[in-house]
Amino acid sequence: MVVLPNMKVAAIAQLCSTSNKLKNLHAIARCAGFARRGGASMLLLPECCGFIGSNANETLQNAEEISTKVPYREYEENSHDDWCLSLELTVIESARCDNDVITVLSDEMTLTNENISLIQGLRAIARKSGLYISGNVHEKGAPSCDGQSNSRVHNTHLIFDDNGRIISKYRKIHLFDVSIPSQGINLCESASTAPGTKLVVCESPLGKLGLSTCYDVRFPEMYHELAETGGADILLVPSAFTVPTGKAHWHTLLRARAIENQCYVLAAAQYGEHNERRKSYGHSIAIDPWGEVMADAGGYDDPFNFLTPKVLFCNIDDDKIKSVRERMPIRNHREKCNFSW
Protein backbone atom coordinates (compact mmCIF):
# COMPACT_ATOMS: atom_id res chain seq x y z
CA MET A 1 0.00 0.00 0.00
CA VAL A 2 1.22 3.49 -0.87
CA VAL A 3 0.79 5.99 1.96
CA LEU A 4 -0.16 9.26 0.29
CA PRO A 5 0.67 12.68 1.74
CA ASN A 6 -1.85 13.98 4.31
CA MET A 7 -3.47 10.53 4.51
CA LYS A 8 -4.30 8.75 7.75
CA VAL A 9 -3.66 5.02 7.75
CA ALA A 10 -5.82 2.40 9.44
CA ALA A 11 -4.74 -1.20 10.07
CA ILE A 12 -7.54 -3.78 10.14
CA ALA A 13 -6.77 -7.16 11.70
CA GLN A 14 -8.16 -10.59 10.88
CA LEU A 15 -7.81 -13.11 13.73
CA CYS A 16 -8.82 -16.62 14.69
CA SER A 17 -9.17 -16.20 18.44
CA THR A 18 -9.56 -19.16 20.79
CA SER A 19 -10.02 -19.73 24.53
CA ASN A 20 -6.31 -19.08 25.23
CA LYS A 21 -6.03 -15.43 26.22
CA LEU A 22 -2.24 -15.17 26.07
CA LYS A 23 -1.94 -16.73 22.62
CA ASN A 24 -4.67 -14.38 21.42
CA LEU A 25 -2.79 -11.41 22.86
CA HIS A 26 0.40 -12.51 21.10
CA ALA A 27 -1.53 -12.62 17.81
CA ILE A 28 -2.76 -9.10 18.52
CA ALA A 29 0.78 -7.98 19.38
CA ARG A 30 2.00 -9.33 16.02
CA CYS A 31 -0.74 -7.36 14.29
CA ALA A 32 0.33 -4.24 16.17
CA GLY A 33 3.88 -4.74 14.98
CA PHE A 34 2.71 -5.21 11.38
CA ALA A 35 0.54 -2.10 11.71
CA ARG A 36 3.41 -0.04 13.04
CA ARG A 37 5.67 -1.19 10.22
CA GLY A 38 2.98 -0.25 7.70
CA GLY A 39 2.67 3.33 8.96
CA ALA A 40 -0.74 2.99 10.62
CA SER A 41 -1.85 5.17 13.51
CA MET A 42 -4.65 2.84 14.67
CA LEU A 43 -5.21 -0.93 14.83
CA LEU A 44 -8.74 -2.32 14.59
CA LEU A 45 -9.43 -5.75 16.10
CA PRO A 46 -12.42 -8.09 15.64
CA GLU A 47 -15.20 -8.85 18.09
CA CYS A 48 -14.07 -11.22 20.89
CA CYS A 49 -10.45 -10.48 19.98
CA GLY A 50 -9.06 -11.83 23.25
CA PHE A 51 -11.32 -14.77 24.02
CA ILE A 52 -13.76 -17.10 22.27
CA GLY A 53 -15.03 -19.96 24.41
CA SER A 54 -17.15 -22.96 23.50
CA ASN A 55 -20.10 -22.03 25.76
CA ALA A 56 -21.64 -19.20 27.75
CA ASN A 57 -20.22 -20.43 31.07
CA GLU A 58 -16.66 -20.14 29.75
CA THR A 59 -17.40 -16.59 28.61
CA LEU A 60 -18.79 -15.67 32.04
CA GLN A 61 -15.79 -17.18 33.81
CA ASN A 62 -13.33 -15.24 31.65
CA ALA A 63 -15.06 -11.86 31.66
CA GLU A 64 -13.10 -8.94 33.11
CA GLU A 65 -13.82 -5.75 34.98
CA ILE A 66 -13.29 -2.61 32.92
CA SER A 67 -12.40 0.72 34.42
CA THR A 68 -11.66 3.81 32.39
CA LYS A 69 -10.17 5.42 35.51
CA VAL A 70 -7.21 3.11 36.26
CA PRO A 71 -4.42 5.36 37.59
CA TYR A 72 -1.62 5.54 35.06
CA ARG A 73 1.01 4.83 37.73
CA GLU A 74 -0.84 1.63 38.68
CA TYR A 75 -0.83 0.51 35.04
CA GLU A 76 2.91 1.18 34.78
CA GLU A 77 3.61 -0.93 37.86
CA ASN A 78 1.46 -3.84 36.64
CA SER A 79 2.87 -3.77 33.11
CA HIS A 80 6.17 -5.35 34.15
CA ASP A 81 4.81 -8.91 34.52
CA ASP A 82 6.85 -11.32 32.42
CA TRP A 83 3.93 -12.25 30.17
CA CYS A 84 3.18 -8.57 29.56
CA LEU A 85 6.81 -7.87 28.67
CA SER A 86 6.71 -10.78 26.23
CA LEU A 87 3.86 -9.05 24.41
CA GLU A 88 5.96 -5.91 24.08
CA LEU A 89 8.80 -7.98 22.64
CA THR A 90 6.41 -9.48 20.09
CA VAL A 91 5.36 -5.99 19.00
CA ILE A 92 9.00 -4.97 18.53
CA GLU A 93 10.02 -8.11 16.62
CA SER A 94 6.93 -8.00 14.38
CA ALA A 95 7.59 -4.38 13.51
CA ARG A 96 11.12 -5.30 12.38
CA CYS A 97 10.36 -8.60 10.62
CA ASP A 98 10.03 -8.71 6.84
CA ASN A 99 7.70 -11.71 6.97
CA ASP A 100 4.01 -11.48 7.80
CA VAL A 101 4.14 -14.32 10.32
CA ILE A 102 6.48 -14.80 13.22
CA THR A 103 5.97 -17.07 16.18
CA VAL A 104 6.83 -16.14 19.74
CA LEU A 105 6.58 -19.10 22.08
CA SER A 106 7.75 -19.13 25.65
CA ASP A 107 7.07 -20.74 29.00
CA GLU A 108 4.49 -18.04 29.70
CA MET A 109 2.24 -19.68 27.12
CA THR A 110 1.42 -22.28 29.78
CA LEU A 111 -0.15 -19.66 32.07
CA THR A 112 -3.87 -20.14 32.70
CA ASN A 113 -6.40 -17.49 31.80
CA GLU A 114 -6.77 -16.59 35.48
CA ASN A 115 -3.25 -15.15 35.36
CA ILE A 116 -3.90 -13.05 32.25
CA SER A 117 -5.73 -9.74 31.92
CA LEU A 118 -6.85 -8.84 28.41
CA ILE A 119 -7.20 -5.22 29.46
CA GLN A 120 -3.65 -5.09 30.81
CA GLY A 121 -2.35 -6.86 27.71
CA LEU A 122 -4.10 -4.49 25.32
CA ARG A 123 -2.82 -1.51 27.30
CA ALA A 124 0.74 -2.81 27.00
CA ILE A 125 0.41 -3.45 23.26
CA ALA A 126 -1.03 0.01 22.60
CA ARG A 127 1.69 1.71 24.61
CA LYS A 128 4.59 -0.23 23.11
CA SER A 129 3.35 0.11 19.52
CA GLY A 130 2.28 3.75 19.87
CA LEU A 131 -1.05 2.87 18.25
CA TYR A 132 -4.63 3.59 19.11
CA ILE A 133 -6.44 0.23 19.36
CA SER A 134 -10.09 -0.75 18.92
CA GLY A 135 -11.05 -4.09 20.49
CA ASN A 136 -13.96 -5.94 22.11
CA VAL A 137 -13.88 -7.76 25.45
CA HIS A 138 -16.48 -9.42 27.69
CA GLU A 139 -17.16 -7.11 30.63
CA LYS A 140 -18.15 -8.30 34.09
CA GLY A 141 -20.97 -6.77 36.11
CA ALA A 142 -23.84 -6.69 33.62
CA PRO A 143 -27.37 -6.77 35.08
CA SER A 144 -28.82 -10.27 35.27
CA CYS A 145 -32.13 -11.38 33.81
CA ASP A 146 -32.78 -14.14 36.36
CA GLY A 147 -31.75 -12.53 39.64
CA GLN A 148 -28.44 -14.41 39.79
CA SER A 149 -25.29 -12.38 40.24
CA ASN A 150 -22.58 -12.53 37.56
CA SER A 151 -24.88 -14.39 35.17
CA ARG A 152 -24.41 -11.99 32.23
CA VAL A 153 -21.68 -9.90 30.62
CA HIS A 154 -21.57 -6.88 28.35
CA ASN A 155 -19.98 -7.25 24.93
CA THR A 156 -17.91 -4.09 25.18
CA HIS A 157 -16.09 -2.24 22.40
CA LEU A 158 -13.12 -0.30 23.79
CA ILE A 159 -10.84 2.35 22.33
CA PHE A 160 -7.32 2.57 23.79
CA ASP A 161 -5.13 5.56 23.08
CA ASP A 162 -1.42 5.28 22.24
CA ASN A 163 -0.53 5.46 25.94
CA GLY A 164 -2.76 2.49 26.78
CA ARG A 165 -5.56 4.49 28.36
CA ILE A 166 -9.18 3.53 27.70
CA ILE A 167 -10.75 6.63 26.18
CA SER A 168 -14.11 5.25 25.02
CA LYS A 169 -16.44 2.36 25.83
CA TYR A 170 -19.48 1.11 23.88
CA ARG A 171 -21.65 -1.79 25.02
CA LYS A 172 -23.25 -3.77 22.19
CA ILE A 173 -26.93 -2.83 21.93
CA HIS A 174 -28.48 -5.34 19.53
CA LEU A 175 -28.44 -8.98 20.66
CA PHE A 176 -29.31 -12.04 18.58
CA ASP A 177 -32.34 -13.86 20.00
CA VAL A 178 -34.28 -16.17 17.67
CA SER A 179 -36.58 -19.12 18.21
CA ILE A 180 -37.80 -21.36 15.37
CA PRO A 181 -39.24 -24.46 17.09
CA SER A 182 -40.09 -26.18 13.81
CA GLN A 183 -36.39 -26.20 12.90
CA GLY A 184 -35.10 -26.89 16.38
CA ILE A 185 -33.48 -23.45 16.57
CA ASN A 186 -33.42 -21.59 19.88
CA LEU A 187 -30.67 -18.98 20.17
CA CYS A 188 -30.75 -16.46 22.99
CA GLU A 189 -27.72 -14.16 23.22
CA SER A 190 -29.50 -12.09 25.87
CA ALA A 191 -29.43 -15.05 28.29
CA SER A 192 -25.71 -14.45 28.88
CA THR A 193 -25.17 -10.94 27.48
CA ALA A 194 -26.89 -7.76 28.61
CA PRO A 195 -27.59 -5.07 26.01
CA GLY A 196 -26.12 -1.62 26.19
CA THR A 197 -28.24 1.49 25.73
CA LYS A 198 -25.93 4.34 24.72
CA LEU A 199 -24.50 5.27 21.34
CA VAL A 200 -20.84 6.28 21.36
CA VAL A 201 -18.61 8.35 19.11
CA CYS A 202 -15.04 9.36 19.87
CA GLU A 203 -12.09 11.18 18.36
CA SER A 204 -9.07 9.30 17.07
CA PRO A 205 -6.05 9.85 14.79
CA LEU A 206 -8.21 8.57 11.91
CA GLY A 207 -11.07 11.00 12.57
CA LYS A 208 -14.34 10.78 14.47
CA LEU A 209 -15.33 7.14 15.04
CA GLY A 210 -18.82 5.68 15.42
CA LEU A 211 -18.65 2.52 17.54
CA SER A 212 -20.73 -0.60 16.96
CA THR A 213 -20.40 -4.39 17.12
CA CYS A 214 -21.33 -7.22 14.73
CA TYR A 215 -25.14 -7.75 14.80
CA ASP A 216 -25.64 -3.99 15.15
CA VAL A 217 -24.86 -3.74 11.42
CA ARG A 218 -28.38 -4.98 10.59
CA PHE A 219 -29.93 -1.86 12.12
CA PRO A 220 -29.33 1.12 9.80
CA GLU A 221 -31.07 3.61 12.09
CA MET A 222 -28.24 3.21 14.60
CA TYR A 223 -25.61 4.18 12.04
CA HIS A 224 -27.73 7.10 10.85
CA GLU A 225 -27.65 8.43 14.41
CA LEU A 226 -23.90 7.88 14.74
CA ALA A 227 -23.24 9.77 11.52
CA GLU A 228 -25.92 12.47 11.51
CA THR A 229 -26.26 13.28 15.21
CA GLY A 230 -22.91 12.05 16.45
CA GLY A 231 -20.89 13.39 13.53
CA ALA A 232 -19.01 10.14 12.86
CA ASP A 233 -17.05 9.92 9.60
CA ILE A 234 -15.72 6.38 10.19
CA LEU A 235 -17.98 3.53 11.31
CA LEU A 236 -16.30 0.62 13.09
CA VAL A 237 -17.96 -2.82 12.96
CA PRO A 238 -15.79 -5.43 14.74
CA SER A 239 -17.43 -8.78 14.07
CA ALA A 240 -17.47 -12.55 14.30
CA PHE A 241 -20.06 -13.42 11.62
CA THR A 242 -21.02 -17.04 11.15
CA VAL A 243 -20.16 -18.61 7.80
CA PRO A 244 -23.79 -18.90 6.50
CA THR A 245 -24.79 -15.34 7.43
CA GLY A 246 -21.46 -14.01 6.25
CA LYS A 247 -21.85 -15.56 2.81
CA ALA A 248 -25.37 -14.21 2.53
CA HIS A 249 -25.14 -10.70 3.94
CA TRP A 250 -21.69 -9.52 5.17
CA HIS A 251 -20.56 -7.47 2.17
CA THR A 252 -24.05 -6.21 1.34
CA LEU A 253 -24.75 -4.89 4.84
CA LEU A 254 -21.42 -3.16 5.24
CA ARG A 255 -21.50 -1.52 1.81
CA ALA A 256 -25.05 -0.35 2.50
CA ARG A 257 -24.03 1.30 5.80
CA ALA A 258 -21.17 3.09 3.99
CA ILE A 259 -23.38 4.31 1.13
CA GLU A 260 -26.31 5.39 3.32
CA ASN A 261 -24.14 7.42 5.68
CA GLN A 262 -21.36 8.46 3.28
CA CYS A 263 -18.79 7.24 5.78
CA TYR A 264 -15.84 4.91 5.77
CA VAL A 265 -16.81 1.50 7.16
CA LEU A 266 -13.97 -0.50 8.70
CA ALA A 267 -14.85 -4.01 9.86
CA ALA A 268 -12.27 -6.28 11.50
CA ALA A 269 -13.43 -9.89 11.45
CA GLN A 270 -12.79 -13.25 13.02
CA TYR A 271 -11.95 -16.04 10.58
CA GLY A 272 -11.60 -19.80 10.89
CA GLU A 273 -12.42 -22.56 13.37
CA HIS A 274 -12.25 -21.32 16.97
CA ASN A 275 -13.38 -24.61 18.50
CA GLU A 276 -15.48 -27.61 17.51
CA ARG A 277 -18.68 -25.59 17.84
CA ARG A 278 -17.82 -22.29 16.20
CA LYS A 279 -16.47 -21.01 12.91
CA SER A 280 -16.31 -17.46 11.60
CA TYR A 281 -16.60 -16.14 8.05
CA GLY A 282 -13.65 -13.74 7.87
CA HIS A 283 -13.39 -10.98 5.24
CA SER A 284 -12.02 -8.13 7.33
CA ILE A 285 -12.79 -5.20 5.08
CA ALA A 286 -12.43 -1.48 4.39
CA ILE A 287 -15.14 0.35 2.43
CA ASP A 288 -15.02 3.97 1.34
CA PRO A 289 -17.88 6.53 1.57
CA TRP A 290 -18.94 5.74 -2.03
CA GLY A 291 -19.40 2.08 -1.10
CA GLU A 292 -16.34 0.77 -2.90
CA VAL A 293 -14.33 -2.01 -1.28
CA MET A 294 -10.80 -0.74 -0.66
CA ALA A 295 -9.37 -3.92 0.87
CA ASP A 296 -10.69 -7.38 1.76
CA ALA A 297 -8.77 -10.04 3.70
CA GLY A 298 -10.72 -12.98 2.26
CA GLY A 299 -12.44 -15.76 4.14
CA TYR A 300 -14.20 -19.11 3.90
CA ASP A 301 -15.05 -18.74 0.22
CA ASP A 302 -11.32 -18.41 -0.54
CA PRO A 303 -9.72 -21.74 0.49
CA PHE A 304 -6.19 -20.49 -0.22
CA ASN A 305 -6.59 -17.48 2.05
CA PHE A 306 -6.28 -19.17 5.45
CA LEU A 307 -3.56 -17.06 7.04
CA THR A 308 -4.16 -15.49 10.47
CA PRO A 309 -3.23 -13.17 11.99
CA LYS A 310 -3.42 -10.83 9.03
CA VAL A 311 -3.51 -7.04 8.69
CA LEU A 312 -5.08 -4.91 5.95
CA PHE A 313 -4.19 -1.26 5.42
CA CYS A 314 -6.30 1.56 4.07
CA ASN A 315 -5.93 5.31 3.67
CA ILE A 316 -8.54 7.54 5.27
CA ASP A 317 -9.04 10.59 3.06
CA ASP A 318 -11.06 13.48 4.49
CA ASP A 319 -11.32 15.00 1.01
CA LYS A 320 -13.00 11.81 -0.22
CA ILE A 321 -15.67 12.13 2.46
CA LYS A 322 -16.25 15.77 1.57
CA SER A 323 -16.38 15.04 -2.17
CA VAL A 324 -18.92 12.22 -1.85
CA ARG A 325 -21.20 14.31 0.36
CA GLU A 326 -21.02 17.28 -2.02
CA ARG A 327 -21.76 15.19 -5.12
CA MET A 328 -24.62 13.32 -3.47
CA PRO A 329 -26.05 15.65 -0.77
CA ILE A 330 -28.44 13.13 0.76
CA ARG A 331 -28.16 14.71 4.18
CA ASN A 332 -29.64 17.97 2.92
CA HIS A 333 -32.31 16.09 0.99
CA ARG A 334 -33.25 14.04 4.05
CA GLU A 335 -33.77 17.19 6.12
CA LYS A 336 -36.14 18.59 3.49
CA CYS A 337 -38.18 15.40 3.16
CA ASN A 338 -41.63 15.23 4.79
CA PHE A 339 -43.56 11.98 4.95
CA SER A 340 -47.27 11.45 5.39
CA TRP A 341 -49.73 8.56 5.33
C-alpha positions as CSV (number, residue, x, y, z in Angstrom):
1,M,0.0,0.0,0.0
2,V,1.2,3.5,-0.9
3,V,0.8,6.0,2.0
4,L,-0.2,9.3,0.3
5,P,0.7,12.7,1.7
6,N,-1.9,14.0,4.3
7,M,-3.5,10.5,4.5
8,K,-4.3,8.8,7.8
9,V,-3.7,5.0,7.7
10,A,-5.8,2.4,9.4
11,A,-4.7,-1.2,10.1
12,I,-7.5,-3.8,10.1
13,A,-6.8,-7.2,11.7
14,Q,-8.2,-10.6,10.9
15,L,-7.8,-13.1,13.7
16,C,-8.8,-16.6,14.7
17,S,-9.2,-16.2,18.4
18,T,-9.6,-19.2,20.8
19,S,-10.0,-19.7,24.5
20,N,-6.3,-19.1,25.2
21,K,-6.0,-15.4,26.2
22,L,-2.2,-15.2,26.1
23,K,-1.9,-16.7,22.6
24,N,-4.7,-14.4,21.4
25,L,-2.8,-11.4,22.9
26,H,0.4,-12.5,21.1
27,A,-1.5,-12.6,17.8
28,I,-2.8,-9.1,18.5
29,A,0.8,-8.0,19.4
30,R,2.0,-9.3,16.0
31,C,-0.7,-7.4,14.3
32,A,0.3,-4.2,16.2
33,G,3.9,-4.7,15.0
34,F,2.7,-5.2,11.4
35,A,0.5,-2.1,11.7
36,R,3.4,0.0,13.0
37,R,5.7,-1.2,10.2
38,G,3.0,-0.3,7.7
39,G,2.7,3.3,9.0
40,A,-0.7,3.0,10.6
41,S,-1.9,5.2,13.5
42,M,-4.7,2.8,14.7
43,L,-5.2,-0.9,14.8
44,L,-8.7,-2.3,14.6
45,L,-9.4,-5.8,16.1
46,P,-12.4,-8.1,15.6
47,E,-15.2,-8.9,18.1
48,C,-14.1,-11.2,20.9
49,C,-10.5,-10.5,20.0
50,G,-9.1,-11.8,23.3
51,F,-11.3,-14.8,24.0
52,I,-13.8,-17.1,22.3
53,G,-15.0,-20.0,24.4
54,S,-17.2,-23.0,23.5
55,N,-20.1,-22.0,25.8
56,A,-21.6,-19.2,27.8
57,N,-20.2,-20.4,31.1
58,E,-16.7,-20.1,29.8
59,T,-17.4,-16.6,28.6
60,L,-18.8,-15.7,32.0
61,Q,-15.8,-17.2,33.8
62,N,-13.3,-15.2,31.6
63,A,-15.1,-11.9,31.7
64,E,-13.1,-8.9,33.1
65,E,-13.8,-5.7,35.0
66,I,-13.3,-2.6,32.9
67,S,-12.4,0.7,34.4
68,T,-11.7,3.8,32.4
69,K,-10.2,5.4,35.5
70,V,-7.2,3.1,36.3
71,P,-4.4,5.4,37.6
72,Y,-1.6,5.5,35.1
73,R,1.0,4.8,37.7
74,E,-0.8,1.6,38.7
75,Y,-0.8,0.5,35.0
76,E,2.9,1.2,34.8
77,E,3.6,-0.9,37.9
78,N,1.5,-3.8,36.6
79,S,2.9,-3.8,33.1
80,H,6.2,-5.4,34.2
81,D,4.8,-8.9,34.5
82,D,6.9,-11.3,32.4
83,W,3.9,-12.2,30.2
84,C,3.2,-8.6,29.6
85,L,6.8,-7.9,28.7
86,S,6.7,-10.8,26.2
87,L,3.9,-9.0,24.4
88,E,6.0,-5.9,24.1
89,L,8.8,-8.0,22.6
90,T,6.4,-9.5,20.1
91,V,5.4,-6.0,19.0
92,I,9.0,-5.0,18.5
93,E,10.0,-8.1,16.6
94,S,6.9,-8.0,14.4
95,A,7.6,-4.4,13.5
96,R,11.1,-5.3,12.4
97,C,10.4,-8.6,10.6
98,D,10.0,-8.7,6.8
99,N,7.7,-11.7,7.0
100,D,4.0,-11.5,7.8
101,V,4.1,-14.3,10.3
102,I,6.5,-14.8,13.2
103,T,6.0,-17.1,16.2
104,V,6.8,-16.1,19.7
105,L,6.6,-19.1,22.1
106,S,7.8,-19.1,25.7
107,D,7.1,-20.7,29.0
108,E,4.5,-18.0,29.7
109,M,2.2,-19.7,27.1
110,T,1.4,-22.3,29.8
111,L,-0.1,-19.7,32.1
112,T,-3.9,-20.1,32.7
113,N,-6.4,-17.5,31.8
114,E,-6.8,-16.6,35.5
115,N,-3.2,-15.1,35.4
116,I,-3.9,-13.1,32.2
117,S,-5.7,-9.7,31.9
118,L,-6.9,-8.8,28.4
119,I,-7.2,-5.2,29.5
120,Q,-3.7,-5.1,30.8
121,G,-2.3,-6.9,27.7
122,L,-4.1,-4.5,25.3
123,R,-2.8,-1.5,27.3
124,A,0.7,-2.8,27.0
125,I,0.4,-3.4,23.3
126,A,-1.0,0.0,22.6
127,R,1.7,1.7,24.6
128,K,4.6,-0.2,23.1
129,S,3.3,0.1,19.5
130,G,2.3,3.8,19.9
131,L,-1.1,2.9,18.2
132,Y,-4.6,3.6,19.1
133,I,-6.4,0.2,19.4
134,S,-10.1,-0.8,18.9
135,G,-11.1,-4.1,20.5
136,N,-14.0,-5.9,22.1
137,V,-13.9,-7.8,25.4
138,H,-16.5,-9.4,27.7
139,E,-17.2,-7.1,30.6
140,K,-18.1,-8.3,34.1
141,G,-21.0,-6.8,36.1
142,A,-23.8,-6.7,33.6
143,P,-27.4,-6.8,35.1
144,S,-28.8,-10.3,35.3
145,C,-32.1,-11.4,33.8
146,D,-32.8,-14.1,36.4
147,G,-31.8,-12.5,39.6
148,Q,-28.4,-14.4,39.8
149,S,-25.3,-12.4,40.2
150,N,-22.6,-12.5,37.6
151,S,-24.9,-14.4,35.2
152,R,-24.4,-12.0,32.2
153,V,-21.7,-9.9,30.6
154,H,-21.6,-6.9,28.4
155,N,-20.0,-7.3,24.9
156,T,-17.9,-4.1,25.2
157,H,-16.1,-2.2,22.4
158,L,-13.1,-0.3,23.8
159,I,-10.8,2.3,22.3
160,F,-7.3,2.6,23.8
161,D,-5.1,5.6,23.1
162,D,-1.4,5.3,22.2
163,N,-0.5,5.5,25.9
164,G,-2.8,2.5,26.8
165,R,-5.6,4.5,28.4
166,I,-9.2,3.5,27.7
167,I,-10.7,6.6,26.2
168,S,-14.1,5.3,25.0
169,K,-16.4,2.4,25.8
170,Y,-19.5,1.1,23.9
171,R,-21.7,-1.8,25.0
172,K,-23.3,-3.8,22.2
173,I,-26.9,-2.8,21.9
174,H,-28.5,-5.3,19.5
175,L,-28.4,-9.0,20.7
176,F,-29.3,-12.0,18.6
177,D,-32.3,-13.9,20.0
178,V,-34.3,-16.2,17.7
179,S,-36.6,-19.1,18.2
180,I,-37.8,-21.4,15.4
181,P,-39.2,-24.5,17.1
182,S,-40.1,-26.2,13.8
183,Q,-36.4,-26.2,12.9
184,G,-35.1,-26.9,16.4
185,I,-33.5,-23.4,16.6
186,N,-33.4,-21.6,19.9
187,L,-30.7,-19.0,20.2
188,C,-30.7,-16.5,23.0
189,E,-27.7,-14.2,23.2
190,S,-29.5,-12.1,25.9
191,A,-29.4,-15.1,28.3
192,S,-25.7,-14.5,28.9
193,T,-25.2,-10.9,27.5
194,A,-26.9,-7.8,28.6
195,P,-27.6,-5.1,26.0
196,G,-26.1,-1.6,26.2
197,T,-28.2,1.5,25.7
198,K,-25.9,4.3,24.7
199,L,-24.5,5.3,21.3
200,V,-20.8,6.3,21.4
201,V,-18.6,8.4,19.1
202,C,-15.0,9.4,19.9
203,E,-12.1,11.2,18.4
204,S,-9.1,9.3,17.1
205,P,-6.1,9.9,14.8
206,L,-8.2,8.6,11.9
207,G,-11.1,11.0,12.6
208,K,-14.3,10.8,14.5
209,L,-15.3,7.1,15.0
210,G,-18.8,5.7,15.4
211,L,-18.6,2.5,17.5
212,S,-20.7,-0.6,17.0
213,T,-20.4,-4.4,17.1
214,C,-21.3,-7.2,14.7
215,Y,-25.1,-7.7,14.8
216,D,-25.6,-4.0,15.1
217,V,-24.9,-3.7,11.4
218,R,-28.4,-5.0,10.6
219,F,-29.9,-1.9,12.1
220,P,-29.3,1.1,9.8
221,E,-31.1,3.6,12.1
222,M,-28.2,3.2,14.6
223,Y,-25.6,4.2,12.0
224,H,-27.7,7.1,10.8
225,E,-27.7,8.4,14.4
226,L,-23.9,7.9,14.7
227,A,-23.2,9.8,11.5
228,E,-25.9,12.5,11.5
229,T,-26.3,13.3,15.2
230,G,-22.9,12.1,16.5
231,G,-20.9,13.4,13.5
232,A,-19.0,10.1,12.9
233,D,-17.0,9.9,9.6
234,I,-15.7,6.4,10.2
235,L,-18.0,3.5,11.3
236,L,-16.3,0.6,13.1
237,V,-18.0,-2.8,13.0
238,P,-15.8,-5.4,14.7
239,S,-17.4,-8.8,14.1
240,A,-17.5,-12.6,14.3
241,F,-20.1,-13.4,11.6
242,T,-21.0,-17.0,11.1
243,V,-20.2,-18.6,7.8
244,P,-23.8,-18.9,6.5
245,T,-24.8,-15.3,7.4
246,G,-21.5,-14.0,6.2
247,K,-21.8,-15.6,2.8
248,A,-25.4,-14.2,2.5
249,H,-25.1,-10.7,3.9
250,W,-21.7,-9.5,5.2
251,H,-20.6,-7.5,2.2
252,T,-24.1,-6.2,1.3
253,L,-24.8,-4.9,4.8
254,L,-21.4,-3.2,5.2
255,R,-21.5,-1.5,1.8
256,A,-25.1,-0.3,2.5
257,R,-24.0,1.3,5.8
258,A,-21.2,3.1,4.0
259,I,-23.4,4.3,1.1
260,E,-26.3,5.4,3.3
261,N,-24.1,7.4,5.7
262,Q,-21.4,8.5,3.3
263,C,-18.8,7.2,5.8
264,Y,-15.8,4.9,5.8
265,V,-16.8,1.5,7.2
266,L,-14.0,-0.5,8.7
267,A,-14.8,-4.0,9.9
268,A,-12.3,-6.3,11.5
269,A,-13.4,-9.9,11.4
270,Q,-12.8,-13.3,13.0
271,Y,-11.9,-16.0,10.6
272,G,-11.6,-19.8,10.9
273,E,-12.4,-22.6,13.4
274,H,-12.3,-21.3,17.0
275,N,-13.4,-24.6,18.5
276,E,-15.5,-27.6,17.5
277,R,-18.7,-25.6,17.8
278,R,-17.8,-22.3,16.2
279,K,-16.5,-21.0,12.9
280,S,-16.3,-17.5,11.6
281,Y,-16.6,-16.1,8.0
282,G,-13.7,-13.7,7.9
283,H,-13.4,-11.0,5.2
284,S,-12.0,-8.1,7.3
285,I,-12.8,-5.2,5.1
286,A,-12.4,-1.5,4.4
287,I,-15.1,0.4,2.4
288,D,-15.0,4.0,1.3
289,P,-17.9,6.5,1.6
290,W,-18.9,5.7,-2.0
291,G,-19.4,2.1,-1.1
292,E,-16.3,0.8,-2.9
293,V,-14.3,-2.0,-1.3
294,M,-10.8,-0.7,-0.7
295,A,-9.4,-3.9,0.9
296,D,-10.7,-7.4,1.8
297,A,-8.8,-10.0,3.7
298,G,-10.7,-13.0,2.3
299,G,-12.4,-15.8,4.1
300,Y,-14.2,-19.1,3.9
301,D,-15.0,-18.7,0.2
302,D,-11.3,-18.4,-0.5
303,P,-9.7,-21.7,0.5
304,F,-6.2,-20.5,-0.2
305,N,-6.6,-17.5,2.0
306,F,-6.3,-19.2,5.5
307,L,-3.6,-17.1,7.0
308,T,-4.2,-15.5,10.5
309,P,-3.2,-13.2,12.0
310,K,-3.4,-10.8,9.0
311,V,-3.5,-7.0,8.7
312,L,-5.1,-4.9,6.0
313,F,-4.2,-1.3,5.4
314,C,-6.3,1.6,4.1
315,N,-5.9,5.3,3.7
316,I,-8.5,7.5,5.3
317,D,-9.0,10.6,3.1
318,D,-11.1,13.5,4.5
319,D,-11.3,15.0,1.0
320,K,-13.0,11.8,-0.2
321,I,-15.7,12.1,2.5
322,K,-16.3,15.8,1.6
323,S,-16.4,15.0,-2.2
324,V,-18.9,12.2,-1.8
325,R,-21.2,14.3,0.4
326,E,-21.0,17.3,-2.0
327,R,-21.8,15.2,-5.1
328,M,-24.6,13.3,-3.5
329,P,-26.0,15.7,-0.8
330,I,-28.4,13.1,0.8
331,R,-28.2,14.7,4.2
332,N,-29.6,18.0,2.9
333,H,-32.3,16.1,1.0
334,R,-33.2,14.0,4.1
335,E,-33.8,17.2,6.1
336,K,-36.1,18.6,3.5
337,C,-38.2,15.4,3.2
338,N,-41.6,15.2,4.8
339,F,-43.6,12.0,4.9
340,S,-47.3,11.4,5.4
341,W,-49.7,8.6,5.3
